[in-house]
Amino acid sequence: MQDFLMFNSFITPALLLLLYYVGALIIPIFSWFILLWIKKRYFSSISNRIKNEIRKNTTFLQRFTFLVAFIFCFLCMELFWRVMFEFFIAYFDMHDALMKLK
């Protein structure tokens, strides 16, 4: 308990794992539902017209290319999220290793 009160021990690595999974799993799902709700609530007629215009004015290949680009960007975002948290956890692991040398 004294290590915790004197900041010799951190709770952040455990908290980082929780925040990582919240960010990687829950935030994209929650964002998708918020998007659907906003679209239905405020832009229902406009979104239907836009969807019909996109289907009419684009080819299947263009829509498929957009979908592949979206999936690629999403995976890059998830990879960046993972690397960022690995950096934070490594930082706290270095701190723990340096405290053991003391």
Secondary structure, 3 states (H helix, E strand, C coil): CHHHHCCCCCCHHHHHHHHHHHHHHHHHHHHHHHHHHHHHHHCHHHHHHHHHHHHHHCCHHHHHHHHHHHHHHHHHHHHHHHHHHHHHHHHHHHHHHHHHHC
